[in-house]
Amino acid sequence: MSVMRERMERKLRPNEQVGRLVCRRCGRLLADDAIEERKQRAECSCGARTYRRSGSEALDLSTVDLGLPPRGAWRRGDFGGVRIGASTASGSMLLMTLFFAVFWIGIAGFFTFAAWASVYMHLTGTQTVLPGWQISKDLPMPPALTVFAVFFLLPFQLVGVAMIWAVLMSLGGRVEMFVGGDTSWVEERFGMLALRTRFRAQDVRAVHLLSTRDSDGRKEAASTIEVWFEGQKTPGKRSRKRFGVPKGRRWWLAAAWQHALLKQQA
């Protein structure tokens, strides 16, 4: 069974060669003849410069078999449109995200507790948070330092929330897109919790399966699916959203989104 699954995944991602550079400002593919060989950089028509050493590359999805969705991916019609999605559940990603989440939340949680314990002490006039329990001889902190600590820790707490979301998505989440003209949307969902972005199908300008390089310029495996939208209120200004999907489903999902959104516009 494992051999058959490996062969199927190879069919789903047949073009793991070097792709074309992507402009990080507008999402356009940069032509090979636009790259300055000496400086290894390319200038896009929007004016942005992208360096090959640190830039992202879009892989060729033209030969992915859309009629053979991998396990955990789907495409089905729904009320005048089509739903295309894939599960984000992954054992390896779950272990990785859980480790970093526990590490980060443990540290940030300790300092957050200390900051709010200092707030509690100042408001109540007590010297202990609980009877007979003194957290630290340094508490309560001076009022100014207490206020600073409460606000200073907010970004770290938001990162902790994002890590919890990553753990949930690795545990049993899904990424799904509904393509239905002006009422299209794409979402990341875990149970009843969802982060949804609404858009018009005609405003999508690019769908890429990105492959990135590390700081030494070495090639890495395809990492994320990226969708670029044209701004409705400010034409010419583009925004992007990235989606992480396990490797076995990533190639098919990127190709299916690209076909549903861009091939119909051609």
Contacts in CASP RR format, 6 or more apart in sequence:
PFRMAT RR
TARGET T0000
AUTHOR 0000-0000-0000
METHOD contacts of the structure
MODEL  1
MSVMRERMERKLRPNEQVGRLVCRRCGRLLADDAIEERKQRAECSCGART
YRRSGSEALDLSTVDLGLPPRGAWRRGDFGGVRIGASTASGSMLLMTLFF
AVFWIGIAGFFTFAAWASVYMHLTGTQTVLPGWQISKDLPMPPALTVFAV
FFLLPFQLVGVAMIWAVLMSLGGRVEMFVGGDTSWVEERFGMLALRTRFR
AQDVRAVHLLSTRDSDGRKEAASTIEVWFEGQKTPGKRSRKRFGVPKGRR
WWLAAAWQHALLKQQA
8 68 0 8 1.000
8 70 0 8 1.000
9 70 0 8 1.000
9 247 0 8 1.000
9 248 0 8 1.000
11 65 0 8 1.000
11 68 0 8 1.000
12 64 0 8 1.000
12 65 0 8 1.000
12 68 0 8 1.000
12 70 0 8 1.000
12 248 0 8 1.000
12 251 0 8 1.000
12 252 0 8 1.000
13 64 0 8 1.000
13 222 0 8 1.000
13 248 0 8 1.000
13 250 0 8 1.000
13 251 0 8 1.000
14 63 0 8 1.000
14 64 0 8 1.000
15 59 0 8 1.000
15 60 0 8 1.000
15 61 0 8 1.000
15 62 0 8 1.000
15 63 0 8 1.000
16 59 0 8 1.000
16 221 0 8 1.000
16 222 0 8 1.000
17 59 0 8 1.000
17 60 0 8 1.000
18 57 0 8 1.000
18 219 0 8 1.000
19 57 0 8 1.000
19 58 0 8 1.000
19 59 0 8 1.000
19 60 0 8 1.000
19 211 0 8 1.000
20 29 0 8 1.000
20 30 0 8 1.000
20 31 0 8 1.000
20 32 0 8 1.000
20 57 0 8 1.000
20 58 0 8 1.000
21 29 0 8 1.000
21 30 0 8 1.000
21 35 0 8 1.000
21 42 0 8 1.000
21 50 0 8 1.000
21 52 0 8 1.000
21 55 0 8 1.000
21 56 0 8 1.000
21 57 0 8 1.000
21 58 0 8 1.000
22 28 0 8 1.000
22 29 0 8 1.000
22 30 0 8 1.000
22 50 0 8 1.000
22 55 0 8 1.000
22 56 0 8 1.000
22 57 0 8 1.000
22 58 0 8 1.000
22 206 0 8 1.000
22 208 0 8 1.000
22 210 0 8 1.000
22 226 0 8 1.000
23 29 0 8 1.000
23 30 0 8 1.000
23 44 0 8 1.000
23 46 0 8 1.000
23 48 0 8 1.000
23 50 0 8 1.000
24 48 0 8 1.000
24 50 0 8 1.000
24 55 0 8 1.000
24 56 0 8 1.000
25 44 0 8 1.000
25 46 0 8 1.000
25 47 0 8 1.000
25 48 0 8 1.000
25 238 0 8 1.000
26 44 0 8 1.000
26 46 0 8 1.000
26 48 0 8 1.000
26 205 0 8 1.000
26 228 0 8 1.000
26 236 0 8 1.000
26 238 0 8 1.000
27 205 0 8 1.000
27 206 0 8 1.000
27 208 0 8 1.000
27 226 0 8 1.000
27 228 0 8 1.000
27 238 0 8 1.000
27 240 0 8 1.000
28 44 0 8 1.000
28 45 0 8 1.000
28 46 0 8 1.000
28 206 0 8 1.000
29 58 0 8 1.000
29 206 0 8 1.000
30 42 0 8 1.000
30 44 0 8 1.000
30 50 0 8 1.000
31 42 0 8 1.000
34 42 0 8 1.000
34 43 0 8 1.000
34 44 0 8 1.000
35 41 0 8 1.000
35 42 0 8 1.000
35 52 0 8 1.000
36 42 0 8 1.000
39 51 0 8 1.000
40 51 0 8 1.000
40 52 0 8 1.000
40 53 0 8 1.000
41 49 0 8 1.000
41 50 0 8 1.000
41 51 0 8 1.000
41 52 0 8 1.000
42 49 0 8 1.000
42 50 0 8 1.000
42 52 0 8 1.000
43 49 0 8 1.000
43 50 0 8 1.000
44 50 0 8 1.000
53 213 0 8 1.000
53 217 0 8 1.000
54 213 0 8 1.000
54 215 0 8 1.000
54 217 0 8 1.000
55 212 0 8 1.000
55 213 0 8 1.000
56 208 0 8 1.000
56 210 0 8 1.000
56 211 0 8 1.000
56 212 0 8 1.000
56 213 0 8 1.000
56 226 0 8 1.000
57 210 0 8 1.000
57 211 0 8 1.000
57 212 0 8 1.000
57 213 0 8 1.000
58 208 0 8 1.000
58 209 0 8 1.000
58 210 0 8 1.000
58 211 0 8 1.000
59 208 0 8 1.000
59 209 0 8 1.000
59 210 0 8 1.000
59 211 0 8 1.000
59 222 0 8 1.000
61 209 0 8 1.000
61 251 0 8 1.000
61 254 0 8 1.000
61 255 0 8 1.000
61 258 0 8 1.000
64 251 0 8 1.000
64 252 0 8 1.000
64 254 0 8 1.000
64 255 0 8 1.000
65 252 0 8 1.000
66 75 0 8 1.000
66 252 0 8 1.000
66 255 0 8 1.000
66 256 0 8 1.000
66 259 0 8 1.000
68 252 0 8 1.000
69 75 0 8 1.000
69 252 0 8 1.000
69 256 0 8 1.000
70 86 0 8 1.000
70 248 0 8 1.000
70 249 0 8 1.000
70 252 0 8 1.000
72 86 0 8 1.000
72 87 0 8 1.000
72 249 0 8 1.000
73 85 0 8 1.000
73 86 0 8 1.000
73 87 0 8 1.000
73 249 0 8 1.000
73 252 0 8 1.000
73 253 0 8 1.000
73 256 0 8 1.000
74 83 0 8 1.000
74 84 0 8 1.000
74 85 0 8 1.000
74 86 0 8 1.000
75 82 0 8 1.000
75 83 0 8 1.000
75 84 0 8 1.000
75 85 0 8 1.000
75 256 0 8 1.000
76 82 0 8 1.000
76 83 0 8 1.000
77 83 0 8 1.000
78 178 0 8 1.000
80 180 0 8 1.000
81 178 0 8 1.000
81 179 0 8 1.000
81 180 0 8 1.000
81 181 0 8 1.000
82 178 0 8 1.000
82 179 0 8 1.000
82 180 0 8 1.000
82 260 0 8 1.000
83 176 0 8 1.000
83 177 0 8 1.000
83 178 0 8 1.000
84 176 0 8 1.000
84 177 0 8 1.000
84 179 0 8 1.000
84 253 0 8 1.000
84 256 0 8 1.000
84 257 0 8 1.000
84 260 0 8 1.000
85 174 0 8 1.000
85 175 0 8 1.000
85 176 0 8 1.000
85 177 0 8 1.000
85 253 0 8 1.000
85 256 0 8 1.000
86 174 0 8 1.000
86 175 0 8 1.000
86 176 0 8 1.000
86 245 0 8 1.000
86 246 0 8 1.000
86 249 0 8 1.000
86 250 0 8 1.000
86 252 0 8 1.000
86 253 0 8 1.000
87 172 0 8 1.000
87 173 0 8 1.000
87 174 0 8 1.000
87 246 0 8 1.000
87 249 0 8 1.000
88 169 0 8 1.000
88 170 0 8 1.000
88 172 0 8 1.000
88 173 0 8 1.000
88 174 0 8 1.000
88 175 0 8 1.000
88 188 0 8 1.000
88 244 0 8 1.000
88 245 0 8 1.000
88 246 0 8 1.000
89 170 0 8 1.000
89 171 0 8 1.000
89 172 0 8 1.000
89 173 0 8 1.000
89 246 0 8 1.000
90 170 0 8 1.000
90 246 0 8 1.000
91 170 0 8 1.000
93 170 0 8 1.000
93 246 0 8 1.000
94 167 0 8 1.000
94 170 0 8 1.000
94 171 0 8 1.000
96 170 0 8 1.000
97 163 0 8 1.000
97 166 0 8 1.000
97 167 0 8 1.000
97 170 0 8 1.000
98 167 0 8 1.000
98 170 0 8 1.000
100 163 0 8 1.000
101 160 0 8 1.000
101 163 0 8 1.000
101 164 0 8 1.000
101 166 0 8 1.000
101 167 0 8 1.000
104 156 0 8 1.000
104 159 0 8 1.000
104 160 0 8 1.000
104 163 0 8 1.000
105 160 0 8 1.000
105 163 0 8 1.000
105 164 0 8 1.000
108 153 0 8 1.000
108 156 0 8 1.000
108 157 0 8 1.000
108 159 0 8 1.000
108 160 0 8 1.000
109 157 0 8 1.000
111 149 0 8 1.000
111 153 0 8 1.000
111 156 0 8 1.000
112 153 0 8 1.000
112 156 0 8 1.000
112 157 0 8 1.000
113 135 0 8 1.000
114 135 0 8 1.000
114 136 0 8 1.000
114 139 0 8 1.000
114 149 0 8 1.000
115 141 0 8 1.000
115 146 0 8 1.000
115 149 0 8 1.000
115 150 0 8 1.000
115 153 0 8 1.000
116 150 0 8 1.000
117 129 0 8 1.000
117 135 0 8 1.000
117 139 0 8 1.000
117 140 0 8 1.000
118 139 0 8 1.000
118 140 0 8 1.000
118 141 0 8 1.000
118 146 0 8 1.000
118 149 0 8 1.000
119 146 0 8 1.000
119 150 0 8 1.000
120 126 0 8 1.000
120 129 0 8 1.000
121 127 0 8 1.000
121 128 0 8 1.000
121 129 0 8 1.000
121 139 0 8 1.000
121 140 0 8 1.000
122 140 0 8 1.000
122 143 0 8 1.000
122 146 0 8 1.000
127 134 0 8 1.000
127 140 0 8 1.000
128 134 0 8 1.000
128 135 0 8 1.000
129 135 0 8 1.000
140 146 0 8 1.000
141 149 0 8 1.000
165 190 0 8 1.000
168 190 0 8 1.000
168 193 0 8 1.000
169 188 0 8 1.000
169 190 0 8 1.000
171 190 0 8 1.000
172 190 0 8 1.000
173 188 0 8 1.000
173 189 0 8 1.000
173 190 0 8 1.000
173 191 0 8 1.000
174 188 0 8 1.000
174 189 0 8 1.000
174 190 0 8 1.000
175 186 0 8 1.000
175 187 0 8 1.000
175 188 0 8 1.000
175 189 0 8 1.000
175 243 0 8 1.000
175 244 0 8 1.000
175 245 0 8 1.000
175 253 0 8 1.000
176 186 0 8 1.000
176 187 0 8 1.000
176 189 0 8 1.000
177 184 0 8 1.000
177 185 0 8 1.000
177 186 0 8 1.000
177 187 0 8 1.000
177 257 0 8 1.000
177 260 0 8 1.000
178 184 0 8 1.000
178 185 0 8 1.000
178 186 0 8 1.000
179 201 0 8 1.000
179 260 0 8 1.000
179 261 0 8 1.000
180 201 0 8 1.000
181 200 0 8 1.000
181 201 0 8 1.000
181 202 0 8 1.000
182 200 0 8 1.000
182 201 0 8 1.000
183 198 0 8 1.000
184 198 0 8 1.000
184 199 0 8 1.000
184 200 0 8 1.000
184 201 0 8 1.000
185 196 0 8 1.000
185 197 0 8 1.000
185 198 0 8 1.000
185 199 0 8 1.000
186 196 0 8 1.000
186 197 0 8 1.000
186 199 0 8 1.000
186 227 0 8 1.000
186 241 0 8 1.000
186 243 0 8 1.000
187 194 0 8 1.000
187 195 0 8 1.000
187 196 0 8 1.000
187 197 0 8 1.000
188 194 0 8 1.000
188 195 0 8 1.000
188 243 0 8 1.000
189 195 0 8 1.000
197 241 0 8 1.000
199 229 0 8 1.000
200 232 0 8 1.000
201 261 0 8 1.000
201 264 0 8 1.000
202 265 0 8 1.000
203 229 0 8 1.000
203 230 0 8 1.000
203 231 0 8 1.000
203 232 0 8 1.000
204 227 0 8 1.000
204 228 0 8 1.000
204 229 0 8 1.000
204 230 0 8 1.000
204 261 0 8 1.000
204 262 0 8 1.000
204 265 0 8 1.000
205 228 0 8 1.000
205 229 0 8 1.000
205 230 0 8 1.000
205 238 0 8 1.000
206 226 0 8 1.000
206 227 0 8 1.000
206 228 0 8 1.000
206 262 0 8 1.000
207 225 0 8 1.000
207 226 0 8 1.000
207 227 0 8 1.000
207 228 0 8 1.000
207 254 0 8 1.000
207 257 0 8 1.000
207 258 0 8 1.000
207 261 0 8 1.000
207 262 0 8 1.000
208 225 0 8 1.000
208 226 0 8 1.000
208 228 0 8 1.000
208 254 0 8 1.000
209 222 0 8 1.000
209 225 0 8 1.000
209 226 0 8 1.000
209 250 0 8 1.000
209 251 0 8 1.000
209 254 0 8 1.000
209 255 0 8 1.000
210 222 0 8 1.000
210 223 0 8 1.000
210 224 0 8 1.000
210 225 0 8 1.000
210 226 0 8 1.000
210 242 0 8 1.000
211 219 0 8 1.000
211 220 0 8 1.000
211 221 0 8 1.000
211 222 0 8 1.000
211 223 0 8 1.000
212 220 0 8 1.000
212 223 0 8 1.000
213 219 0 8 1.000
213 220 0 8 1.000
214 220 0 8 1.000
221 247 0 8 1.000
222 247 0 8 1.000
222 250 0 8 1.000
222 251 0 8 1.000
223 244 0 8 1.000
224 242 0 8 1.000
224 243 0 8 1.000
224 244 0 8 1.000
225 242 0 8 1.000
225 243 0 8 1.000
225 244 0 8 1.000
225 245 0 8 1.000
225 250 0 8 1.000
225 253 0 8 1.000
225 254 0 8 1.000
225 257 0 8 1.000
226 240 0 8 1.000
226 241 0 8 1.000
226 242 0 8 1.000
226 243 0 8 1.000
227 240 0 8 1.000
227 241 0 8 1.000
227 243 0 8 1.000
227 257 0 8 1.000
227 261 0 8 1.000
228 238 0 8 1.000
228 239 0 8 1.000
228 240 0 8 1.000
229 238 0 8 1.000
229 239 0 8 1.000
229 240 0 8 1.000
229 241 0 8 1.000
230 236 0 8 1.000
230 237 0 8 1.000
230 238 0 8 1.000
231 237 0 8 1.000
231 238 0 8 1.000
231 239 0 8 1.000
244 250 0 8 1.000
245 253 0 8 1.000
END
